[in-house]
């Protein structure tokens, strides 16, 4: 439960910082020509970084593929009440490592004006990596149906990697979204 709360807080903080960084005034300089050229280049770099962060954020809150979907699907397994003879379909989480990679790519882009967003992304990457590690540890257990051999002992002993507090709050679209990719 803490993983989703921390991820939600980190995602929300990231978006607030990204939005505020767009409002940061440029410093004034008397040498107008180089500043305009530099500002354009810096603006392009910041726009690219912001685009990567916003698109990844939107993918993470996507109700069909995001963290909320994975959380709901895992919670629907109802491991504490599950019968060992049941067939369990472990939720796919392939999009989460991709999101981590995209956040790392965005983080590597230049742009010191987004230092607060970069710090939030660093925290989000760590939380997502922890979540993916937990999911990767449980995936073979459910995919190979090993839960039938131990009557869900390992599944019940493992902390739920991502229970859902409320996915409705995370399913709102980002107001800065520039486009929607078909899935």
N, C-alpha and C positions, 0 to 999 in steps of 0.2 A: 504494500500500500504506500510505503514511503517513497518507493521508486517513482511511481506515477506523480505523486505530489511534488517531489523534488524536480522531476522532469518538467511538470507543468509550470512550476515557479521559474525554472531556468528558461523555458521557452518564452514565457510571458515577459520576463526581464529582458531577454534578448530582443524581443520585438519592440519593447519600450525604448531601449537604447538605440535600435536601428532607426526608429521613427524620430527620436530626438536628434540623432546625428544629422538628419536631413535638414534640421532647423538651425544648425550651428552657423553663425555668421563667419564669413571669410575675413581674414586679417587684411587690413589695408596696407598698401605699399605704394610708393611714389613711382616706381618703375612699372608702368602699366602694361607694356607689351609682353615682357617675359612672364609677368604674373598671369595674364590672360592665357597664354600658352600652357603654363604650368598648371593653372587652375583647371583648364579643360582636361588635361591629362589626369590630374588628381581626381577631378570630378568623374571622369570615365572609370578610373580604377575603383573609386568608392561606389559608383553605381553598379559595377560588376560584382563587387563584394556584397553589396546590399541585395542584389538580385539573387545571388547564390544563397544567402542566408534566408531570405523571404521564401524562395521556392522550397528550400529544405524544411523550413518551419511549416509551410502549408502541407507538405507531404507528411510530416510528423503528426499533424492534427487531422489528417484526412480520415473521415469516419470509415472508409472502406479498406485502407491500407496502413494507417498510422498506428501510433502507440495505443490509442484507445481501442482500435480494432483488435490488436494483439491481446490487450488486457481483457477485453470482453470475451474473446474466444477462449482464453485460458480459464477465465472464471466460469464460463459455461461448462468446462470439463467437470466441474463440481467434484474434484478429487476426494474431499472428505466423505462424500456420500456415494462415490462411484463403486460399481460392482466390477470385480476383477474379470468377469466374463464379458464385459462390454468392450466394444471396439472404440478406442479413443482416437480422435483425430487432433493431433497436436497442431496448434496454429502456426502458420508460416510467418516468418519474421525476416525474410530476405531483404526487405526494404530498409530495415534498421541499419545493417552494416553499410548499405549504400548511402544512407543519410549521414552516417559517421564520416564516410569518405568524402562526401560533398562538403560537409562542414569543415573538414580538414583542408580541402582545396580552397574554400572561401577564406579560411583563417590564414592561409599562406599568401593570399593576395595582399599587395601593399595597401596601406590606408591607415595612417595613424589617427585620423579623426574618428575612427570607430574603435578606439581602444577599449571602451566599456563593453561594446558589443562583442569584441574579441574575447574579453575576459569571461563574459557570459557563455560564449560558444565553447571556450575551454572547459568550463564546468559542465555544460550540457554533453560534450563529447565524453567526458569521464563517466557521467551517469548512464549514457547510452551504452558505452562499452561494458559497464557493469551489468546492465540489463541483458545485453547480447550474450555475455559470458554465462549468465544464469540460464538463459534459454538454450544455449548450445549444450550445456551440461544436462538439461532435461530432455532435449529432443530425442536422442537415441533411445532413452528409456521408454518413451511413448511410441516412437516409430517402430521399434522392434517388439513392442508389446511385452516388455519385460515386467510390466506391472502385473501381469497375470501370474508370474512365477512367485512374486513376493506379496501378493494381495495389496498392492499399492503402498507398501511400507516406505519405499524410497520417495514416492510421489507425495505421500502425506507428511513425511519428515522434512522434505525440502520446503523452504519458505516460498510462498507464491511470489514469483518474480515481478508480477505486475497486476495486482488486483485493481479494479476500477472504482474510484471514488464517485466520479460522475463524468461520463464522456461527453455529455451535452455541452458542458462549459468549454471543452477543448475542440468542439466540432465547428466553431464559428470560423468563417473564412477570414483570412488576413486582409485588412483594407488596402495594403500596399501591393497585393498580388498583381503581377504584370501580365500574366497569362496562365492558362491551364493546360497542362500536358495530358493527353489521353493516356489512359492506362491500358 
